[in-house]
Amino acid sequence: MADKNKISFIICTNDELQLQECLMYINLLHIPEGYQTEVITVTDAVSMASGYNEAMRTSDAKYKIYLHQDMWVVFGKEPRSFN
């Protein structure tokens, strides 16, 4: 059963430096009270699709955000509710 108060950031990566910058931006996000986050990184996947599918199956989070290491999540304003 999906955890409705959990947000998973799933990142396919092949560059450690870019991954660290991506993680920095995730750590700066305002996460609504009562929610938790997890970060799942996938390296050496046969393809991005297979990597995302592999990680998706390991997470019980209701909300899954799929990223590549060179994508940064930045909110300019208060994010909308996840409800």
C-alpha positions in Angstrom: 0.0 0.0 0.0 1.3 3.4 -0.9 2.4 5.8 1.9 0.3 8.9 1.2 2.7 11.1 3.3 5.9 10.1 1.5 7.7 11.6 -1.5 10.3 9.7 -3.3 13.0 11.3 -5.5 14.2 8.7 -8.0 17.4 9.7 -9.7 19.2 7.9 -12.5 22.9 9.0 -12.4 26.2 8.4 -14.0 28.0 11.6 -12.7 28.7 11.9 -9.0 29.4 15.7 -9.1 26.1 16.5 -10.8 24.3 14.1 -8.5 25.6 16.0 -5.5 24.3 19.3 -6.9 20.9 17.7 -7.6 20.8 16.4 -4.0 21.7 19.9 -2.7 18.6 21.4 -4.4 16.4 18.5 -3.1 17.6 19.2 0.5 16.7 22.9 0.1 13.0 22.1 -0.7 10.3 23.0 1.7 8.6 19.7 2.6 5.1 20.1 4.0 4.7 19.2 7.7 3.8 15.5 8.1 5.5 14.4 4.9 8.7 12.5 4.7 11.1 12.1 1.7 13.4 9.5 0.4 16.0 9.6 -2.3 16.7 6.6 -4.4 19.7 6.7 -6.8 20.2 4.3 -9.6 23.6 3.8 -11.2 24.7 1.4 -14.0 21.2 0.8 -15.2 20.8 -0.8 -18.6 18.6 2.1 -19.6 16.9 5.0 -17.8 13.5 3.4 -18.1 14.7 0.1 -16.6 16.5 2.1 -13.8 13.3 4.1 -13.0 11.2 0.9 -13.0 13.7 -0.9 -10.7 13.6 2.0 -8.2 9.9 2.5 -8.5 9.3 -1.0 -7.3 11.4 -0.5 -4.2 9.5 2.6 -2.9 6.1 2.7 -1.1 5.8 6.5 -1.6 2.6 7.7 -3.1 4.4 10.6 -4.8 7.4 9.7 -7.0 9.5 12.3 -8.8 11.8 11.0 -11.5 15.0 12.9 -12.2 18.3 12.7 -14.0 21.3 14.0 -12.1 21.4 17.2 -14.2 17.8 18.2 -13.3 17.3 20.4 -10.3 14.0 20.9 -8.5 13.5 24.5 -7.4 10.3 26.1 -6.1 10.1 29.9 -6.4 7.0 30.1 -4.3 5.4 28.0 -1.6 4.6 24.6 -3.3 1.0 23.5 -3.6 -0.3 20.9 -1.2 0.3 17.2 -2.0 -3.2 16.4 -0.8 
